[in-house]
Amino acid sequence: MIGKIQAGTNSAITSMTACKSQASHGLDLAQQAGAVILQIRAGTKDAVSIFAEVIESQK
């Protein structure tokens, strides 16, 4: 009986450890995605500024 409880507890700990690792990896990926989105946003802003300058210079 105690052996079954210990085995179940060990299994739960193993599962929780795996979930923690996966959650940590997911957080890392989300942070990387956020950084890329900020880079895209900055690049888009620069492109819009350059485009506006070109349009203004043609007036």
Protein Blocks (a to p, Z undefined) as FASTA:
>chain_A
ZZmmmmmmmmmmmmmmmmmmmmmmmmmmmmmmmmmmmmmmmmmmmmmmmmmmmmmmmZZ
